[in-house]
Amino acid sequence: MKVGSRINWLIAAAAIGLNVLALGNASAEIPPLNAASLSNNILKNGSLSGLAGWQKQHISNVKDYTDLKSYPNIAVWERNHSSNDGGLLGIYQDLNADVSGAKKLELCLDVWVGYHTLPNTGWWSEQNNGSGEMPVHITVAYEDGNGQSYSWDHGFMLSNSGGTTLKNVSIVPQAVWNHRCFNLMSDAVRKDPKRQKVLPRPAKITRVSLYGNGWDFHGAAGNVLLSSGGIAPPAPTELGGKNLIKNGSFKGMSFWTKQHISQTKDTTSVKPDNKGFIVWERTKSSNDGGLIGVYQVMNADVSGAKSLELCLDVWAGYHTLPNTGWWSDQHNGSGEMPAHITITYADKKGGTYNWDYGFLASDSGGTALRNFTVVGKDTKKQFCFDLMQAGVRTDPRGRKTLPAPAKIKRIALYGNGWDFKGAVGNVSLVKGPGETGR
């Protein structure tokens, strides 16, 4: 079948009332961007209608067959006859957008994946330090405050057979529209493709590219929004709201309860350092996993909040477990790390969920978890996470988006693993006004 025949079928399907690109699935048509979103969009023509403001891009070393078209709110691309040779097809927009001083830089888009013949993110990227080959791929090129150029990449696939070390990919259902958002001012989001290093903060956006790459593939994107807001990065008390966490600067142990879990006769300590941190250490573990830290029970209503900003300072002293741990890989755990945070919450339906994130001094790799940052040994850094952003609120493997919080029930700060030492300080959780977006 020729490439254009599938696109022509889609046009005919739309004409008789079928959902464009649903391909038999019961997915709804994607709604257009609202007027407020359009007025705040750094991108020109984020609805992609007619591709005005966008340039087409096609790269191939073989005589492949390609099709690239736009429809209301979406752009669709397809490549086949690739002879299993990598290529690229999509669109890009050059920009000169100053985002220095922005507290948030939110990238939102709808994505759809039809198929891809490359079984994973590709051997080429592994051998050439690439960013992956995926049927739907987005690249944001930018300059930091020193004028140095960087690129942030994320992609979407139906499946990933493994065998590669790239972690900048989300698995999505076939032929179903998915709405995703990423706050590019969040250190948890702004990482290299292997999610080992935090990239510098953007100061100027120079290009946004939407495309597919790999062998044969079929993908689409729509309703692309890039918007900045706020003033960055404020101290937690300046975020415009009350800290939902009591005694987040650890002046004593008021409101916090110590927690210790171990099956061996380990040696542990946990205490404030009078500098805003709670410090814990575990030794004599006999290479058996354990936990030491603190938690605080809460009953904080965050339903309707537009943002839920968690900020904290972290320090990773050392850890003898070389990565996030085999146990979590085999038992669907959330990782073993010297500095670890767990937010337990209820969604609007009353279901209970945990959001987990951790910090390592180093990582040998070889595990499936993605909910961590390597901060370096004996280094203090500040991190902020907006838990109302779907791109932040994912499961430990980065495959599923967790429901939005409606009530915060508990926050736990701890280290876990074999022997380790870590600390967390100046913890704040502040909700922003307004209703949550879709």
C-alpha positions as CSV (number, residue, x, y, z in Angstrom):
1,M,0.0,0.0,0.0
2,K,1.4,3.4,-0.9
3,V,2.1,5.8,1.9
4,G,-0.5,8.3,0.8
5,S,-3.2,5.7,0.8
6,R,-3.4,5.6,4.6
7,I,-3.5,9.4,4.8
8,N,-6.3,9.5,2.1
9,W,-8.2,6.9,4.2
10,L,-8.0,9.2,7.2
11,I,-9.4,12.1,5.2
12,A,-12.3,9.9,4.0
13,A,-12.9,8.7,7.5
14,A,-13.1,12.2,8.8
15,A,-15.5,13.1,6.0
16,I,-18.0,10.4,7.1
17,G,-17.7,11.3,10.8
18,L,-15.0,8.9,12.1
19,N,-12.4,10.3,14.5
20,V,-9.3,11.2,12.6
21,L,-6.4,8.9,13.4
22,A,-8.6,6.8,15.8
23,L,-8.1,3.8,13.5
24,G,-11.0,2.0,15.0
25,N,-10.2,2.9,18.6
26,A,-12.7,4.7,20.8
27,S,-10.5,7.8,21.3
28,A,-12.1,11.2,21.1
29,E,-10.9,13.9,18.8
30,I,-8.4,16.2,20.4
31,P,-9.9,19.5,21.4
32,P,-8.2,22.7,20.1
33,L,-6.1,25.0,22.2
34,N,-8.3,27.6,24.0
35,A,-7.9,31.3,23.3
36,A,-6.0,31.9,26.5
37,S,-3.5,29.2,25.7
38,L,-3.0,30.5,22.2
39,S,-2.3,34.1,23.4
40,N,0.4,32.8,25.8
41,N,2.0,30.5,23.4
42,I,5.7,31.2,22.6
43,L,5.2,29.1,19.4
44,K,3.6,30.5,16.3
45,N,0.6,28.4,15.2
46,G,0.7,25.8,18.0
47,S,-2.4,24.3,16.5
48,L,-0.3,23.3,13.4
49,S,-3.1,24.2,11.0
50,G,-1.6,24.6,7.6
51,L,1.9,24.4,9.2
52,A,2.2,28.2,8.9
53,G,5.3,29.3,10.9
54,W,6.8,25.7,10.7
55,Q,9.4,24.3,8.3
56,K,9.3,20.7,7.0
57,Q,12.3,18.5,7.5
58,H,13.2,15.2,5.8
59,I,16.6,13.4,6.3
60,S,17.3,10.0,4.7
61,N,20.2,8.1,3.1
62,V,17.8,5.8,1.1
63,K,14.9,6.3,-1.3
64,D,12.2,6.1,1.3
65,Y,8.5,7.0,0.9
66,T,7.2,9.8,3.2
67,D,4.0,11.7,3.8
68,L,3.7,14.8,6.0
69,K,0.4,16.7,6.3
70,S,-1.5,18.9,8.6
71,Y,-5.1,18.9,9.8
72,P,-6.9,21.1,12.3
73,N,-4.9,21.0,15.5
74,I,-2.5,18.2,14.4
75,A,0.4,17.3,12.1
76,V,0.8,13.7,10.8
77,W,4.0,12.1,9.4
78,E,4.7,8.6,8.0
79,R,7.8,7.0,6.6
80,N,8.2,3.5,5.0
81,H,10.3,1.6,2.6
82,S,13.3,2.6,4.8
83,S,15.2,-0.7,4.2
84,N,15.8,-0.6,7.9
85,D,17.9,2.5,7.5
86,G,17.4,5.4,9.9
87,G,15.7,8.6,8.7
88,L,13.8,11.6,10.0
89,L,10.5,13.3,9.0
90,G,8.8,16.2,10.7
91,I,8.7,19.9,11.3
92,Y,10.5,22.6,13.2
93,Q,10.2,26.2,14.1
94,D,13.1,28.6,14.8
95,L,12.7,30.9,17.7
96,N,14.5,33.7,19.6
97,A,12.5,33.5,22.8
98,D,13.9,35.0,26.0
99,V,12.9,32.8,29.0
100,S,15.6,33.9,31.4
101,G,14.0,34.6,34.8
102,A,11.0,32.4,34.1
103,K,9.9,30.2,37.0
104,K,8.2,27.7,34.7
105,L,8.6,26.8,31.1
106,E,5.7,24.5,30.3
107,L,5.7,22.4,27.1
108,C,2.4,20.7,26.5
109,L,1.3,18.7,23.4
110,D,-0.9,15.9,22.3
111,V,0.9,12.8,20.8
112,W,-0.3,9.8,18.8
113,V,1.7,6.7,17.7
114,G,0.6,4.4,14.9
115,Y,3.5,2.1,14.5
116,H,7.3,1.7,14.3
117,T,9.5,-1.1,13.0
118,L,12.5,-0.2,15.1
119,P,12.1,-2.3,18.3
120,N,13.8,0.1,20.6
121,T,15.4,3.5,20.7
122,G,18.1,2.3,18.3
123,W,21.6,1.1,18.3
124,W,22.8,4.2,16.4
125,S,22.0,6.5,19.3
126,E,23.8,4.1,21.7
127,Q,27.0,4.1,19.7
128,N,26.9,7.8,18.7
129,N,25.6,9.5,21.8
130,G,22.3,10.2,20.2
131,S,18.9,11.1,21.6
132,G,17.0,8.1,20.3
133,E,14.9,7.0,17.3
134,M,11.2,7.2,18.0
135,P,8.0,7.6,15.9
136,V,7.1,10.8,17.9
137,H,10.0,12.9,19.0
138,I,10.3,16.4,20.3
139,T,13.6,18.4,20.6
140,V,13.8,21.8,22.3
141,A,17.1,23.6,21.4
142,Y,18.1,26.4,23.7
143,E,20.9,28.5,25.2
144,D,21.7,28.7,28.9
145,G,22.6,31.9,30.7
146,N,26.2,31.7,29.4
147,G,25.2,31.4,25.8
148,Q,26.0,27.7,25.5
149,S,23.8,25.6,23.3
150,Y,21.9,22.5,24.6
151,S,19.0,20.3,23.4
152,W,16.3,18.6,25.5
153,D,14.7,15.5,23.9
154,H,11.8,13.3,24.7
155,G,10.0,10.7,22.6
156,F,7.1,8.3,22.5
157,M,6.9,4.6,21.4
158,L,4.4,1.7,21.5
159,S,7.0,-0.6,23.1
160,N,10.7,-0.6,23.8
161,S,12.4,-4.0,23.7
162,G,15.3,-2.8,25.7
163,G,19.0,-3.3,25.1
164,T,19.6,0.5,25.1
165,T,20.4,2.9,27.9
166,L,18.2,5.8,26.8
167,K,15.5,6.7,29.2
168,N,13.9,9.8,27.5
169,V,11.0,7.9,26.2
170,S,7.4,7.3,27.2
171,I,5.4,4.2,26.2
172,V,1.9,5.0,25.0
173,P,-1.0,2.9,23.6
174,Q,-1.4,2.4,19.9
175,A,-3.5,4.9,18.0
176,V,-4.7,6.7,21.1
177,W,-4.2,10.5,21.7
178,N,-2.2,11.3,24.8
179,H,-1.8,14.7,26.4
180,R,1.6,15.3,28.0
181,C,3.2,18.3,29.7
182,F,6.8,19.0,30.8
183,N,8.1,21.8,32.9
184,L,11.5,22.5,31.4
185,M,12.5,24.6,34.4
186,S,12.2,21.5,36.6
187,D,15.5,19.7,37.2
188,A,13.6,16.4,37.3
189,V,12.5,16.9,33.7
190,R,15.4,18.7,32.2
191,K,17.9,15.8,31.9
192,D,20.1,14.2,29.2
193,P,18.7,11.3,27.2
194,K,20.1,8.8,29.7
195,R,18.7,10.8,32.6
196,Q,22.1,10.8,34.3
197,K,22.8,14.5,34.2
198,V,20.6,17.6,34.8
199,L,21.0,20.0,31.9
200,P,21.5,23.8,32.5
201,R,18.4,25.9,32.8
202,P,17.2,27.5,29.5
203,A,17.6,31.3,29.0
204,K,16.7,31.5,25.3
205,I,14.7,29.0,23.2
206,T,16.2,28.8,19.7
207,R,14.2,25.9,18.0
208,V,11.4,23.4,18.6
209,S,11.3,20.3,16.5
210,L,8.5,17.8,16.2
211,Y,9.2,14.7,14.2
212,G,9.6,10.9,13.9
213,N,12.9,9.2,13.4
214,G,14.0,5.6,13.0
215,W,13.1,3.0,10.3
216,D,9.4,2.8,9.2
217,F,7.1,4.8,11.5
218,H,3.8,6.6,11.7
219,G,3.2,9.4,14.3
220,A,1.4,12.6,14.9
221,A,1.4,15.6,17.3
222,G,-0.9,18.4,18.0
223,N,-1.9,21.4,20.1
224,V,1.7,22.3,20.9
225,L,2.0,24.9,23.7
226,L,5.2,26.4,25.1
227,S,4.5,29.0,27.7
228,S,6.6,30.6,30.5
229,G,5.5,32.3,33.7
230,G,6.6,33.5,37.0
231,I,9.9,34.7,38.2
232,A,12.6,32.1,38.9
233,P,13.7,30.7,41.1
234,P,12.2,32.1,44.3
235,A,12.8,30.8,47.8
236,P,10.1,28.5,48.9
237,T,8.5,31.1,51.2
238,E,8.2,33.5,48.3
239,L,6.0,31.2,46.1
240,G,2.9,33.0,47.1
241,G,1.3,30.4,49.4
242,K,1.6,28.8,52.8
243,N,3.9,25.9,53.3
244,L,1.8,22.8,53.8
245,I,4.6,21.1,55.5
246,K,5.2,21.9,59.2
247,N,8.7,22.5,60.4
248,G,10.3,22.1,56.9
249,S,13.5,23.6,58.1
250,F,13.9,21.0,60.9
251,K,14.3,23.2,63.9
252,G,14.1,20.2,66.1
253,M,12.0,17.2,65.4
254,S,8.5,18.8,66.0
255,F,5.8,17.3,63.7
256,W,8.2,14.7,62.3
257,T,8.3,11.0,63.3
258,K,11.4,8.8,62.9
259,Q,11.2,5.6,60.9
260,H,13.6,2.7,60.7
261,I,13.2,-0.6,58.8
262,S,15.8,-3.3,58.8
263,Q,16.2,-7.1,59.0
264,T,19.8,-6.9,60.2
265,K,21.5,-5.4,63.3
266,D,22.5,-2.3,61.5
267,T,23.7,1.0,63.0
268,T,21.7,4.1,62.3
269,S,21.3,7.8,63.2
270,V,18.9,10.5,62.2
271,K,18.9,14.0,63.6
272,P,18.7,17.7,62.5
273,D,22.0,19.5,61.9
274,N,20.7,23.0,63.0
275,K,21.3,24.3,59.5
276,G,17.9,23.4,58.0
277,F,18.7,19.8,57.2
278,I,17.7,16.4,58.6
279,V,20.7,14.0,58.3
280,W,20.6,10.2,58.4
281,E,23.2,7.5,58.1
282,R,23.1,3.7,58.0
283,T,26.1,1.4,58.4
284,K,26.8,-2.3,59.1
285,S,24.0,-3.4,56.7
286,S,25.7,-6.6,55.6
287,N,24.6,-5.6,52.1
288,D,20.9,-6.0,53.1
289,G,18.4,-3.3,52.3
290,G,17.0,-1.1,55.0
291,L,15.5,2.4,55.6
292,I,16.1,5.3,58.0
293,G,14.4,8.7,57.9
294,V,11.4,10.7,59.0
295,Y,7.8,11.2,57.9
296,Q,5.0,13.6,58.6
297,V,1.3,12.7,58.5
298,M,-0.8,15.4,56.6
299,N,-4.4,16.1,55.6
300,A,-3.9,18.9,53.1
301,D,-6.6,19.6,50.5
302,V,-5.0,20.5,47.2
303,S,-8.0,19.9,44.9
304,G,-8.4,22.6,42.3
305,A,-4.8,23.8,42.7
306,K,-3.2,24.9,39.5
307,S,0.3,24.1,40.8
308,L,1.7,22.1,43.7
309,E,5.4,23.1,44.1
310,L,7.6,20.8,46.1
311,C,11.0,22.3,46.8
312,L,13.9,20.9,48.9
313,D,17.6,20.9,49.3
314,V,19.3,17.5,49.0
315,W,22.7,16.0,49.8
316,A,24.0,12.6,49.0
317,G,27.0,11.7,51.1
318,Y,27.7,8.1,50.0
319,H,26.0,4.8,49.2
320,T,27.4,1.3,48.8
321,L,24.6,0.1,46.6
322,P,25.9,1.0,43.1
323,N,22.5,1.9,41.6
324,T,18.8,2.0,42.4
325,G,18.9,-1.7,43.3
326,W,17.9,-5.1,41.9
327,W,15.2,-5.5,44.5
328,S,13.1,-2.6,43.1
329,D,13.5,-4.0,39.6
330,Q,12.2,-7.4,40.6
331,H,9.5,-6.3,43.0
332,N,8.1,-3.2,41.3
333,G,9.7,-0.9,43.9
334,S,10.6,2.8,43.8
335,G,14.3,2.5,44.2
336,E,16.9,2.4,47.0
337,M,18.7,5.8,47.3
338,P,20.5,7.7,50.0
339,A,18.1,10.6,49.7
340,H,14.5,9.6,48.9
341,I,11.2,11.4,49.1
342,T,7.7,9.8,48.9
343,I,4.5,11.8,48.7
344,T,1.4,9.8,49.6
345,Y,-1.8,11.3,48.3
346,A,-5.4,10.6,47.3
347,D,-6.8,11.6,43.9
348,K,-10.3,13.1,43.4
349,K,-11.8,9.6,43.4
350,G,-10.3,8.7,46.7
351,G,-7.6,6.3,45.3
352,T,-4.3,6.3,47.1
353,Y,-1.0,6.8,45.2
354,N,2.7,7.4,46.0
355,W,4.9,9.7,44.1
356,D,8.6,8.9,44.6
357,Y,11.9,10.5,43.7
358,G,15.4,10.0,44.8
359,F,19.0,11.2,44.5
360,L,22.2,9.3,44.1
361,A,25.9,10.3,44.4
362,S,26.6,8.0,41.4
363,D,24.9,5.4,39.3
364,S,26.3,2.3,37.6
365,G,23.1,1.8,35.5
366,G,21.5,-1.5,34.7
367,T,18.1,-0.8,36.3
368,A,14.8,0.2,34.8
369,L,14.0,3.1,37.2
370,R,14.0,6.7,36.1
371,N,12.8,8.5,39.2
372,F,16.2,9.8,40.3
373,T,18.9,12.4,39.7
374,V,22.6,11.9,40.1
375,V,23.8,14.8,42.2
376,G,27.4,13.8,42.8
377,K,29.1,12.8,46.1
378,D,28.9,15.2,49.0
379,T,27.1,17.9,47.0
380,K,24.1,20.0,48.1
381,K,21.6,21.0,45.5
382,Q,18.1,22.5,45.4
383,F,15.3,20.9,43.4
384,C,11.7,21.9,42.7
385,F,8.9,19.7,41.3
386,D,5.4,20.8,40.3
387,L,3.3,17.8,41.2
388,M,0.4,19.1,39.1
389,Q,2.5,18.6,36.0
390,A,1.8,15.3,34.3
391,G,5.4,15.2,33.0
392,V,6.7,15.2,36.6
393,R,4.0,13.0,38.1
394,T,5.0,9.6,36.6
395,D,5.6,6.2,38.1
396,P,9.2,5.2,39.0
397,R,9.8,3.7,35.5
398,G,8.4,6.8,33.7
399,R,5.8,4.8,31.8
400,K,2.6,5.9,33.4
401,T,1.2,9.3,34.5
402,L,-0.2,9.1,38.0
403,P,-3.5,10.9,38.7
404,A,-3.4,14.4,40.0
405,P,-3.4,14.9,43.8
406,A,-6.5,16.1,45.6
407,K,-5.4,15.5,49.2
408,I,-1.8,15.1,50.5
409,K,-1.8,12.4,53.2
410,R,1.9,12.0,54.1
411,I,5.4,13.0,53.2
412,A,8.4,10.8,53.9
413,L,12.0,11.8,53.7
414,Y,14.6,9.0,54.1
415,G,17.5,7.0,52.8
416,N,17.2,3.4,51.8
417,G,19.5,0.7,50.4
418,W,22.7,-0.8,52.0
419,D,25.1,1.5,53.8
420,F,24.4,5.2,53.0
421,K,24.4,8.7,54.3
422,G,22.1,11.5,53.1
423,A,20.2,14.6,54.0
424,V,17.2,16.7,53.0
425,G,16.5,20.3,54.1
426,N,14.4,23.4,53.7
427,V,11.4,21.4,52.5
428,S,8.3,23.2,51.3
429,L,5.1,22.2,49.6
430,V,3.0,25.1,48.3
431,K,-0.1,25.0,46.2
432,G,-0.9,27.7,43.6
433,P,-4.4,29.2,43.0
434,G,-6.8,28.4,40.2
435,E,-8.0,25.2,38.6
436,T,-5.8,22.5,37.2
437,G,-5.4,22.2,33.5
438,R,-6.4,19.2,31.5
